Amino acid sequence: MGKNQDEIFSWLEDSILALEHGFTDFLEQMERAGWDQNQIILKVPKEPVLVLQHLDQEV
């Protein structure tokens, strides 16, 4: 594996961890607001959405 590929995997890992953290927080906020998680329907776009963000920014 080359250095660029290692950097990409590291970036993907950081992105997935940030997404998991943010989604957990989202669900906790919804629950505190009185929403029933079992009744929430999330719509996901059919096409992938790529959001670029500097890795040094807080998520």
Biopython code that builds the backbone (N, CA, C, O; Angstrom):
import numpy as np
from Bio.PDB.StructureBuilder import StructureBuilder

atoms = [
    (1, "MET", "N", (0.837, -1.183, 0.000)),
    (1, "MET", "CA", (0.000, 0.000, 0.000)),
    (1, "MET", "C", (0.878, 1.241, 0.000)),
    (1, "MET", "O", (1.878, 1.308, 0.714)),
    (2, "GLY", "N", (0.496, 2.214, -0.799)),
    (2, "GLY", "CA", (1.271, 3.435, -0.857)),
    (2, "GLY", "C", (0.862, 4.415, 0.226)),
    (2, "GLY", "O", (-0.140, 4.228, 0.917)),
    (3, "LYS", "N", (1.656, 5.458, 0.355)),
    (3, "LYS", "CA", (1.395, 6.473, 1.381)),
    (3, "LYS", "C", (0.034, 7.137, 1.163)),
    (3, "LYS", "O", (-0.703, 7.362, 2.123)),
    (4, "ASN", "N", (-0.303, 7.451, -0.085)),
    (4, "ASN", "CA", (-1.587, 8.094, -0.364)),
    (4, "ASN", "C", (-2.750, 7.212, 0.055)),
    (4, "ASN", "O", (-3.738, 7.701, 0.603)),
    (5, "GLN", "N", (-2.636, 5.912, -0.201)),
    (5, "GLN", "CA", (-3.698, 4.995, 0.171)),
    (5, "GLN", "C", (-3.819, 4.905, 1.691)),
    (5, "GLN", "O", (-4.927, 4.827, 2.221)),
    (6, "ASP", "N", (-2.688, 4.913, 2.392)),
    (6, "ASP", "CA", (-2.702, 4.919, 3.856)),
    (6, "ASP", "C", (-3.397, 6.173, 4.385)),
    (6, "ASP", "O", (-4.171, 6.106, 5.340)),
    (7, "GLU", "N", (-3.113, 7.319, 3.755)),
    (7, "GLU", "CA", (-3.736, 8.576, 4.166)),
    (7, "GLU", "C", (-5.244, 8.535, 3.927)),
    (7, "GLU", "O", (-6.019, 9.032, 4.744)),
    (8, "ILE", "N", (-5.652, 7.950, 2.821)),
    (8, "ILE", "CA", (-7.080, 7.839, 2.512)),
    (8, "ILE", "C", (-7.779, 6.963, 3.541)),
    (8, "ILE", "O", (-8.852, 7.318, 4.029)),
    (9, "PHE", "N", (-7.178, 5.813, 3.878)),
    (9, "PHE", "CA", (-7.781, 4.931, 4.871)),
    (9, "PHE", "C", (-7.862, 5.620, 6.232)),
    (9, "PHE", "O", (-8.852, 5.465, 6.947)),
    (10, "SER", "N", (-6.842, 6.367, 6.590)),
    (10, "SER", "CA", (-6.852, 7.094, 7.853)),
    (10, "SER", "C", (-7.966, 8.138, 7.848)),
    (10, "SER", "O", (-8.694, 8.281, 8.831)),
    (11, "TRP", "N", (-8.096, 8.864, 6.741)),
    (11, "TRP", "CA", (-9.150, 9.875, 6.613)),
    (11, "TRP", "C", (-10.525, 9.224, 6.686)),
    (11, "TRP", "O", (-11.420, 9.747, 7.350)),
    (12, "LEU", "N", (-10.708, 8.080, 6.005)),
    (12, "LEU", "CA", (-11.987, 7.377, 6.051)),
    (12, "LEU", "C", (-12.322, 6.908, 7.461)),
    (12, "LEU", "O", (-13.465, 7.017, 7.905)),
    (13, "GLU", "N", (-11.321, 6.387, 8.161)),
    (13, "GLU", "CA", (-11.539, 5.945, 9.532)),
    (13, "GLU", "C", (-11.984, 7.116, 10.409)),
    (13, "GLU", "O", (-12.935, 6.992, 11.180)),
    (14, "ASP", "N", (-11.291, 8.255, 10.290)),
    (14, "ASP", "CA", (-11.658, 9.443, 11.064)),
    (14, "ASP", "C", (-13.070, 9.908, 10.712)),
    (14, "ASP", "O", (-13.835, 10.307, 11.590)),
    (15, "SER", "N", (-13.407, 9.855, 9.433)),
    (15, "SER", "CA", (-14.727, 10.289, 8.987)),
    (15, "SER", "C", (-15.829, 9.385, 9.529)),
    (15, "SER", "O", (-16.877, 9.865, 9.962)),
    (16, "ILE", "N", (-15.591, 8.090, 9.504)),
    (16, "ILE", "CA", (-16.591, 7.141, 10.005)),
    (16, "ILE", "C", (-16.788, 7.325, 11.503)),
    (16, "ILE", "O", (-17.920, 7.305, 11.987)),
    (17, "LEU", "N", (-15.695, 7.503, 12.239)),
    (17, "LEU", "CA", (-15.809, 7.725, 13.677)),
    (17, "LEU", "C", (-16.580, 9.004, 13.982)),
    (17, "LEU", "O", (-17.405, 9.027, 14.895)),
    (18, "ALA", "N", (-16.319, 10.063, 13.231)),
    (18, "ALA", "CA", (-17.033, 11.325, 13.428)),
    (18, "ALA", "C", (-18.510, 11.155, 13.104)),
    (18, "ALA", "O", (-19.366, 11.687, 13.811)),
    (19, "LEU", "N", (-18.813, 10.421, 12.049)),
    (19, "LEU", "CA", (-20.202, 10.166, 11.672)),
    (19, "LEU", "C", (-20.916, 9.371, 12.751)),
    (19, "LEU", "O", (-22.038, 9.706, 13.131)),
    (20, "GLU", "N", (-20.274, 8.318, 13.250)),
    (20, "GLU", "CA", (-20.880, 7.507, 14.308)),
    (20, "GLU", "C", (-21.142, 8.353, 15.548)),
    (20, "GLU", "O", (-22.209, 8.247, 16.153)),
    (21, "HIS", "N", (-20.188, 9.186, 15.930)),
    (21, "HIS", "CA", (-20.354, 10.044, 17.111)),
    (21, "HIS", "C", (-21.505, 11.020, 16.895)),
    (21, "HIS", "O", (-22.345, 11.202, 17.776)),
    (22, "GLY", "N", (-21.540, 11.637, 15.739)),
    (22, "GLY", "CA", (-22.588, 12.617, 15.441)),
    (22, "GLY", "C", (-23.966, 11.991, 15.381)),
    (22, "GLY", "O", (-24.943, 12.598, 15.820)),
    (23, "PHE", "N", (-24.058, 10.777, 14.840)),
    (23, "PHE", "CA", (-25.357, 10.121, 14.736)),
    (23, "PHE", "C", (-25.862, 9.721, 16.112)),
    (23, "PHE", "O", (-27.050, 9.860, 16.402)),
    (24, "THR", "N", (-24.970, 9.227, 16.962)),
    (24, "THR", "CA", (-25.363, 8.867, 18.328)),
    (24, "THR", "C", (-25.888, 10.100, 19.046)),
    (24, "THR", "O", (-26.922, 10.041, 19.712)),
    (25, "ASP", "N", (-25.186, 11.209, 18.915)),
    (25, "ASP", "CA", (-25.620, 12.456, 19.545)),
    (25, "ASP", "C", (-26.970, 12.889, 18.984)),
    (25, "ASP", "O", (-27.824, 13.362, 19.735)),
    (26, "PHE", "N", (-27.177, 12.738, 17.685)),
    (26, "PHE", "CA", (-28.441, 13.093, 17.043)),
    (26, "PHE", "C", (-29.584, 12.283, 17.655)),
    (26, "PHE", "O", (-30.630, 12.837, 17.994)),
    (27, "LEU", "N", (-29.382, 10.970, 17.795)),
    (27, "LEU", "CA", (-30.430, 10.122, 18.363)),
    (27, "LEU", "C", (-30.714, 10.495, 19.817)),
    (27, "LEU", "O", (-31.870, 10.503, 20.239)),
    (28, "GLU", "N", (-29.674, 10.803, 20.579)),
    (28, "GLU", "CA", (-29.871, 11.212, 21.972)),
    (28, "GLU", "C", (-30.663, 12.517, 22.048)),
    (28, "GLU", "O", (-31.542, 12.663, 22.897)),
    (29, "GLN", "N", (-30.354, 13.459, 21.168)),
    (29, "GLN", "CA", (-31.080, 14.728, 21.147)),
    (29, "GLN", "C", (-32.537, 14.509, 20.775)),
    (29, "GLN", "O", (-33.424, 15.130, 21.362)),
    (30, "MET", "N", (-32.796, 13.646, 19.822)),
    (30, "MET", "CA", (-34.172, 13.354, 19.413)),
    (30, "MET", "C", (-34.943, 12.719, 20.572)),
    (30, "MET", "O", (-36.100, 13.064, 20.813)),
    (31, "GLU", "N", (-34.304, 11.796, 21.284)),
    (31, "GLU", "CA", (-34.954, 11.138, 22.416)),
    (31, "GLU", "C", (-35.264, 12.146, 23.521)),
    (31, "GLU", "O", (-36.354, 12.124, 24.093)),
    (32, "ARG", "N", (-34.303, 13.036, 23.825)),
    (32, "ARG", "CA", (-34.525, 14.059, 24.853)),
    (32, "ARG", "C", (-35.663, 15.000, 24.462)),
    (32, "ARG", "O", (-36.361, 15.531, 25.326)),
    (33, "ALA", "N", (-35.847, 15.204, 23.151)),
    (33, "ALA", "CA", (-36.911, 16.088, 22.668)),
    (33, "ALA", "C", (-38.265, 15.380, 22.635)),
    (33, "ALA", "O", (-39.285, 15.992, 22.317)),
    (34, "GLY", "N", (-38.268, 14.070, 22.969)),
    (34, "GLY", "CA", (-39.535, 13.353, 23.039)),
    (34, "GLY", "C", (-39.851, 12.469, 21.848)),
    (34, "GLY", "O", (-40.933, 11.885, 21.790)),
    (35, "TRP", "N", (-38.945, 12.355, 20.906)),
    (35, "TRP", "CA", (-39.171, 11.502, 19.740)),
    (35, "TRP", "C", (-38.926, 10.044, 20.109)),
    (35, "TRP", "O", (-38.025, 9.733, 20.888)),
    (36, "ASP", "N", (-39.730, 9.162, 19.545)),
    (36, "ASP", "CA", (-39.554, 7.726, 19.722)),
    (36, "ASP", "C", (-38.664, 7.227, 18.591)),
    (36, "ASP", "O", (-39.035, 7.313, 17.421)),
    (37, "GLN", "N", (-37.483, 6.702, 18.940)),
    (37, "GLN", "CA", (-36.535, 6.237, 17.925)),
    (37, "GLN", "C", (-37.150, 5.189, 17.003)),
    (37, "GLN", "O", (-36.782, 5.101, 15.831)),
    (38, "ASN", "N", (-38.071, 4.404, 17.519)),
    (38, "ASN", "CA", (-38.689, 3.357, 16.711)),
    (38, "ASN", "C", (-39.687, 3.911, 15.703)),
    (38, "ASN", "O", (-40.130, 3.194, 14.806)),
    (39, "GLN", "N", (-40.044, 5.184, 15.849)),
    (39, "GLN", "CA", (-40.994, 5.809, 14.936)),
    (39, "GLN", "C", (-40.327, 6.763, 13.943)),
    (39, "GLN", "O", (-40.994, 7.335, 13.082)),
    (40, "ILE", "N", (-39.019, 6.931, 14.066)),
    (40, "ILE", "CA", (-38.285, 7.852, 13.191)),
    (40, "ILE", "C", (-37.991, 7.161, 11.862)),
    (40, "ILE", "O", (-37.474, 6.044, 11.833)),
    (41, "ILE", "N", (-38.322, 7.830, 10.774)),
    (41, "ILE", "CA", (-38.002, 7.323, 9.444)),
    (41, "ILE", "C", (-37.026, 8.313, 8.807)),
    (41, "ILE", "O", (-37.363, 9.470, 8.555)),
    (42, "LEU", "N", (-35.820, 7.834, 8.557)),
    (42, "LEU", "CA", (-34.801, 8.667, 7.929)),
    (42, "LEU", "C", (-34.733, 8.335, 6.447)),
    (42, "LEU", "O", (-34.682, 7.165, 6.069)),
    (43, "LYS", "N", (-34.733, 9.356, 5.615)),
    (43, "LYS", "CA", (-34.590, 9.146, 4.179)),
    (43, "LYS", "C", (-33.134, 9.414, 3.803)),
    (43, "LYS", "O", (-32.557, 10.437, 4.171)),
    (44, "VAL", "N", (-32.567, 8.484, 3.071)),
    (44, "VAL", "CA", (-31.171, 8.578, 2.656)),
    (44, "VAL", "C", (-31.146, 8.773, 1.150)),
    (44, "VAL", "O", (-31.839, 8.060, 0.424)),
    (45, "PRO", "N", (-30.350, 9.735, 0.663)),
    (45, "PRO", "CA", (-30.277, 9.945, -0.786)),
    (45, "PRO", "C", (-29.786, 8.691, -1.504)),
    (45, "PRO", "O", (-28.950, 7.953, -0.983)),
    (46, "LYS", "N", (-30.313, 8.460, -2.702)),
    (46, "LYS", "CA", (-29.888, 7.294, -3.488)),
    (46, "LYS", "C", (-28.453, 7.460, -3.970)),
    (46, "LYS", "O", (-27.699, 6.489, -4.045)),
    (47, "GLU", "N", (-28.086, 8.672, -4.289)),
    (47, "GLU", "CA", (-26.727, 8.941, -4.764)),
    (47, "GLU", "C", (-25.857, 9.307, -3.569)),
    (47, "GLU", "O", (-26.311, 10.012, -2.667)),
    (48, "PRO", "N", (-24.613, 8.836, -3.550)),
    (48, "PRO", "CA", (-23.732, 9.191, -2.430)),
    (48, "PRO", "C", (-23.447, 10.686, -2.401)),
    (48, "PRO", "O", (-23.330, 11.336, -3.439)),
    (49, "VAL", "N", (-23.340, 11.203, -1.205)),
    (49, "VAL", "CA", (-23.035, 12.616, -1.006)),
    (49, "VAL", "C", (-21.663, 12.698, -0.357)),
    (49, "VAL", "O", (-21.425, 12.084, 0.683)),
    (50, "LEU", "N", (-20.772, 13.446, -0.961)),
    (50, "LEU", "CA", (-19.424, 13.582, -0.432)),
    (50, "LEU", "C", (-19.269, 14.978, 0.150)),
    (50, "LEU", "O", (-19.414, 15.979, -0.552)),
    (51, "VAL", "N", (-18.977, 15.028, 1.422)),
    (51, "VAL", "CA", (-18.759, 16.299, 2.098)),
    (51, "VAL", "C", (-17.308, 16.327, 2.525)),
    (51, "VAL", "O", (-16.869, 15.503, 3.327)),
    (52, "LEU", "N", (-16.576, 17.265, 1.992)),
    (52, "LEU", "CA", (-15.168, 17.389, 2.344)),
    (52, "LEU", "C", (-15.014, 18.376, 3.493)),
    (52, "LEU", "O", (-15.624, 19.445, 3.493)),
    (53, "GLN", "N", (-14.214, 18.017, 4.448)),
    (53, "GLN", "CA", (-13.979, 18.852, 5.609)),
    (53, "GLN", "C", (-12.530, 18.680, 6.023)),
    (53, "GLN", "O", (-11.970, 17.591, 5.899)),
    (54, "HIS", "N", (-11.930, 19.735, 6.506)),
    (54, "HIS", "CA", (-10.557, 19.632, 6.976)),
    (54, "HIS", "C", (-10.517, 18.736, 8.201)),
    (54, "HIS", "O", (-11.347, 18.863, 9.101)),
    (55, "LEU", "N", (-9.557, 17.836, 8.233)),
    (55, "LEU", "CA", (-9.460, 16.886, 9.329)),
    (55, "LEU", "C", (-9.147, 17.536, 10.665)),
    (55, "LEU", "O", (-9.394, 16.946, 11.717)),
    (56, "ASP", "N", (-8.602, 18.751, 10.630)),
    (56, "ASP", "CA", (-8.243, 19.416, 11.884)),
    (56, "ASP", "C", (-9.403, 20.182, 12.499)),
    (56, "ASP", "O", (-9.242, 20.782, 13.562)),
    (57, "GLN", "N", (-10.565, 20.178, 11.861)),
    (57, "GLN", "CA", (-11.733, 20.862, 12.407)),
    (57, "GLN", "C", (-12.492, 19.946, 13.349)),
    (57, "GLN", "O", (-12.526, 18.733, 13.145)),
    (58, "GLU", "N", (-13.101, 20.517, 14.376)),
    (58, "GLU", "CA", (-13.943, 19.751, 15.288)),
    (58, "GLU", "C", (-15.228, 19.392, 14.581)),
    (58, "GLU", "O", (-15.755, 20.171, 13.788)),
    (59, "VAL", "N", (-15.723, 18.220, 14.870)),
    (59, "VAL", "CA", (-16.983, 17.761, 14.273)),
    (59, "VAL", "C", (-18.069, 17.878, 15.298)),
    (59, "VAL", "O", (-19.221, 17.547, 15.018)),
]
sb = StructureBuilder()
sb.init_structure("model")
sb.init_model(0)
sb.init_chain("A")
sb.init_seg("    ")
for serial, (resi, resn, name, xyz) in enumerate(atoms, 1):
    if name == "N":
        sb.init_residue(resn, " ", resi, " ")
    sb.init_atom(name, np.array(xyz, "f"), 0.0, 1.0, " ", f" {name:<3s}", serial, name[0])
structure = sb.get_structure()
